[in-house]
Amino acid sequence: MNQTRWDHTRIPPQNGKLAVVTGANSGLGWHISLQLARQGAHVVMACRDKARALQAMEAIRAEVPGARLSFQALDLANQQSVSACAAALSAAHSHIDLLVNNAGVMFLPYALSADGFEIQMACNHLGHFLLTGLLLGPLGRASAPRVVTMSSGFNHYGRLPQEGFRGSPRYSRHRAYCDTKLANIVFARELASRLAGARSHIVSVAAHPGYASTNLQFGAANVSASRWLASLNRAAMRVSNALLAQPASMGALPALYAATDSGVKNGDYFGPDGLQESRGYPKLVDAPRRALAADEVARFWALSEAATGFSYGDATLGRESGHGAVRLR
């Protein structure tokens, strides 16, 4: 990777490309969508809240008149919604050039998803695991497709669940979030390995934003049982963001680099180049040691397939070749 400072002005033209960005209505997802649209991509903003997504689209069009944008309903914590989203995208588009797995929740109190899984793992990992698998067909029909999965520096403090995804009411919501961010980098790396093994042209990479000021940090405060505690948490996050965080526009740069730069390789991982990768411009960074434990990764992948009912071993990439459709193993 070129170590000179890379920013949104160096994104190559994206004319004719179709990009799907999850959680695109605010924060990092909004800035990723903005810059892709600015360079000519048709951006599908896959979000849970249609009203907020439409407002976000209007805000992008205010900066990029004529931006090609569309909305697709997606609730990552509900696997029926994920399946419906993938089916709608596959029906509407012959191919997908870019999938950005960005959406997530952070530090939420214990709760179960519609499918009976701990809510943070359901949204941050399992939803994207299923969505990506279901979109391998249209991704495989693009000329140079990429999957970018957003992780976090918190992944260094996570562990891969080895017994399932229900969690426990006695769990730590902070630790559970870290677990999901480790799951994200493990997913991106293992997918890259499987794609390479299948000789697929799809590229799977990961990124993390450092400490970026977004609405994500306020999610836990907004669902706190105590209104007083919620107000205190929101005030603390506002002070922390003001003093320590970089703007969301900067936090989006590693993902934008991963999504668009010609030098990106399958399995790469990008983060900020500043102190402890907390802020700055994109650079190639190292995955946490726990992401390299082969036995744990294999067990975690198998659990993810069981939880979603989707087997990557049965997935075809939808690209015709002299050898027929490529199959992941």
N, C-alpha and C positions, 0 to 999 in steps of 0.2 A: 504493500500500500504506500502511496506517496504521502510522506509525512508533512508536506506543506498543509496549511490550514484549508480545510474543505468546508464549504458552506452551500446554502441552497442555490447560489448563483452558478454553481458548477454542475448542477443536475443536467444531464443531457436531454435533448428533446424526447418527449414521450408521446408524440403524435401517433394516433392509431392504436395505442395500447389501452387495455382494459385492466384497471386496478380495483381490487376489492379490499377495503379497509374496515376492520371491525372496530367498534367504539369510536367512530369518526366524528361524533357530534361535539366533542370538546377536547381540550388538552392536547396531548401528543397526537392523537388520531386526527384532530382537526387540522393541525399544522402539517401533518403528513399529507392529508388530502389536499390542502391548499397548494402546497408546492408541486404535487403531482399534477393537479389541475392546471396550475400556472404554466407547466411545461407541455400541456396539450393532452394529457391522459384523460380518458373517460373514467371517472372515479365513482364506484358504487359504494355508498356510505351505508355499511351494514350496522344497524343500531337497534336497540330495544325500543326507544321512545321516538315515535315518528314526528311528533310536534317539535321536539328538540332538534331532531335531525334536519327538519325542513328549515328551522331557524339557522342552523349551522350552514346549510347550503346557501341561504340568502347572504350570510356574512361572507362566504367565499366569493359569491358572485359580485358582491360589492367591491372586492379587491381584484377579481378576475372576471370582468364582464364576458359573458359567453362561455363560461366554464361548463364543461360537460359533466354533469353530476346526476346521480339517481339514488333513490333510497331503496333499501331492502331490509325488511323486518328480520331481526335476529336477537333472540334471547339465548345467550350461550349457556345459561344455567338450566335450560330446558331442551332435552335432546330432540323432542318432536319439532321444536322451533328450528333447531340447527338443521335437521333433515329437510324441513320445508324450505329453509333458506337455500340450501345447496341445490335442491330440486328446481327452485325458481331460477337460480343463477344459471344452472346447466341448460334449462329450457330457453332462457332469454339470450344466451351468449354462446357462440360456437367455440370460443376459447377464452381463457383467462390468462393474462400475462403476469399478473402480480397479485399475490395474496399477502396482506399484512395482518398478522394475528396480533392485534394491539390491545383490544379491550381487556379490562380487568377490574377487579374489586380489591379492596385493601383493608386489612385489619377489622373485618366484620365480626361481630359476635357469632357464636355458634348457631348455625341453622342448617337445615337440610334443603337441598334443591328439590325440584319437582320429581327428580328421578331417585331421590334418597341418598345423595352424596353431600358431603360437607360443602358448603356453598362457595367458598373461595376456590377450592380445587375443582369444583364443577364448572365454574365460570372461567377461571384463568387457564386451566389445563384441559379438562375433559371436553369442553365445548369446542376448543380449537383443534384438539386431536381428532374429533369426529368430523368437523367441518373440513379440515385439510384432506382427510382421507376421502370424503365424499366428492371433493373437487379435483381429485387427481386426474380424472378424465379430461375436463376442459383445460386444466393446467398443461397436461401432456400434449394437447393440440396446439399450444402456442409455440412460437419459434424459439424463444429464450425465456422460459418461465422461471419465476422465483417465488419462494415462500419465505417471508421474513417473520420470525416469531420474536416478540418483545419479552425480554426477561428483565432483571433488575440486579443491581449490586447486592441486594439482600439474598441472592441465591447462595452466597457463601455461607449463610447461616442455616440453610435448609437441609432437610433430609428427605429421601425418597420414601414414601409410604410403601411398606412391603406386605401389608396384610389387607389392604382395601382402602376405600375412600370415604367411609362414613364419619371418621373422626370421633370425637367424644365431647360431650358438654363440658368436660373439665379441661378441654384443650386450651392452649395459648393461641389467641387469635393472631398475635404477632408471629409466632413460630409457624402457624399454619400458612400465613402469607409467604413467608420465606420458603416453605416447602413447595408452594406453587411456582415460585420463581426459579427454583432449581429444576422443577418439572419442565418448565419452558425451555431451558437451555438443553436439558437432556433430550427432550422431544426433537428440537431442531437438529441436534448432532446425530441422534440415532436415525432420524429420517434421512439426513444427508448420507449416512453410511448405507442405508438400504437403497436409496436412489442410485448411488454409485454402483452398488452391487448388481443392480438391475440394468445398468448401463443406460439409465434415464438421463435426459437432458435437463430435467427439472433440478434447480438449485435450491437447497435449503440452508438458510443462514439465520443468525440470531443477532440481536442488538440489545443494548440497555441504555437508558437515557441519563444515567447519573442521578443527581438530585435535582429534579425539575419541578417547578411550581405549577401544579395542575389541581383539578378538582378531586383527584383520586384520594388525596390524603384526608379529605373531609368526609369520606364515606362512612367511616366508623362513628364520627361525631353525629352525623345525621340520623343514625339509628340507635343512639344511646338511650337507655331507659330513662335516665335522669336528664331533664331539660337543662338543669344547672351544669351538670357535667358535660353535656353536649356543647353548651356555650363556652365553657372553659377550654375544651379540646379544640374548638374552632379558633379561639383566640390564640392558643399556643401554636397552632399550625400556621396561622397568618404571620405571627412573629418569626417563626422558624423559616417559612418560605421567603419572607422579606430579607432576612439576614443571611441565609445560607444557600438558598436555591437559585439555580439559573432559570432563565425564562423557558417556557415550554417550547418556544421556537428553536432554542438551542438543544433542548433535550430530544427533539425530534430528529436531529441531524444524523446520529448513528444509524437509525432505521432508514432514513432517506439514502444514506450512503450505501447501506446494505442492499437497498431496493434497486438502485439505479447505476452505480458505478461499474464501469466495464472491467475493473480489476478484481472484483469480488469472486471468490472461489467457494465451491460447495463446502459447507461445514464451517465457514468463517464466523467469527463472533466479534462484534464491534461495540465500543463504548467511548466515553469522553477521554481526552488525553490529559486532563488536569489532575490535581492532587487526589490520589486514591480513586481515580475515575469518577469523581463526583461532579465535575463540570468540564466544559471545554469542547474541543472539536473532535470529530471521529478518528479513532485509531483501532487497529486490530488488538484485541485483548485476549487474555487467557480464560478458559472456562474453569470453574471451581473444581478442586480435586475430586469431590464427591460425584461429579458428572462423569467421571472416567471409570467408575467401579463397574466392570462389565457384568458381574453377576447381579448386582442390584438393578442396573439398567434393564437387563433382560427381564427380570421379575416385574419391574415397574411397567414395562411395555406390555407384557402379557396381562397384567391387571387392568391397564388402560383399555386394551382391546375387549376384555371381558365386561368392563363397566359400560362401554359404549355399544357393545354388540357389533363392532366393526373390526374386521380382520384385515390388516394391511397385507397379509400374505395372499389374500384373495383379490386384492385391488389391482386393476389394470389401469394403465396410464393413458389409454385412449389415443395413442399415437400409432398410426399404421407404419409398418416398416417391412423389410424383406423377411423378418422373423415373426411377423405378427405383432400383437399387442405385447408390450413389456409388462412383466408381472413382478411385483415386489415380493421378496422373500425375507 
